[in-house]
Amino acid sequence: MYKILLKILAAVVLIIFLGLLSLDPILKSFVPEYENKDNCLSKGTLQLICNLQNPEDFAEIPGEDALIISQFAGLAELNEGSIKTGVLSRLDLETKKIQDYEITFIEESGLGIGEEDCKPYKQLFPHGIDTHKKISLKNSNNFSPFLEEAHLLAVINHELVDRVEFFLFFNDDIVFSDSPKRTLFWIGCVAAPRENTYFNDVVIKDDVGGFFATHQYDKDWDFSKLELYNIFKWDTGYVYEWNKNSGFNIVENSQGAWPNGIEIIEDTLFISFRMNGTVASIENDKRKNFKFRNYLEGGSDNIIAKGDELWIAVQNTDLGGLTCMRSSQIQCATPFSVITTDKSLNMIKEYTFGDTAFGGLSVVYPFKDELILGSYKSDRIGIFNIND
């Protein structure tokens, strides 16, 4: 009965909205319509790197001026129910050159990272990613000296049951062959606790592959239910913690409306909630909220920690965004913002962007005098010079 009432209420809300769109231009003027700017042309505000597939999340490569890029599979809701496989790539921050990684599968690495007996994925549908500088070799049967130089990469993978995939990677000065191709070495995974778990982002918390991951909402929710929960800002998900000894546990006080990006500074966990304009910090089970928008002014996507600062990608959320959901549209020129705060969630600076040929902002990374911008629905990365 409860599910039927929810669907009826969602349908009523949708009918009212569509009815407003069909009325005279005065009423329609309350709903912005953003221009289709699918041509990947730099027009002054941003310099663009083109020919990508939804560069949704970034993770820095330790010791290098470079990032790993998650070229996101996409949201089924924006692609008529289907999604493409994605790739993982490396962006050189100096040259702005991008190179896709090759994947090598190592099924018995002996490193003890991930679940026992986890098998390689069939296809890669990447979403949120994170890197960690070191791996533990305490319990390893593999004594290769190269492993002391290895870094760990975690990747959300939307297979039939969501997974967190683990890869090893190395800096450029570690050379295994004469091949110019860069390689990620798959060493294990952790499958979601339920079939309808929908992970969004992940952050690695230790050298043995423990992690936190945001569960955004249940995979089996239909679009009308999601819209209803979004309109009323009801809780849709929470954060999971995973370690090898106890498996999955829900982090206390982590519930919220569409948990999205996640980061750690020291012992503090930071979570962005896409649908209510809030970033939360959790330490010792105590939660602090940083409210920076109301619903119609925008919510945050990914968070990147750089030193003791947080860099937060903020999307516009007004009703005009619904005009950008056509699957044929490559990107949508909706307004967006970048907010940077200290680790106590005190705002340091905000950058706002209006009518740009970019897309829905999902991640930002600061490099020298530039902001590197990624998007969940676009074929480009944007570069903004903060001195211009």
Helices and strands as residue ranges (DSSP letters): H 2-22, H 25-28, E 47-49, E 55-60, E 66-71, G 76-78, E 87-92, E 98-100, E 102-105, E 126-132, G 145-149, E 151-157, E 163-169, E 183-191, E 199-204, E 211-215, H 223-232, E 238-243, E 247-250, E 259-265, E 268-273, E 278-283, E 286-291, G 295-297, E 299-306, E 309-315, G 319-324, E 336-342, E 347-353, E 360-367, E 370-377, E 381-385
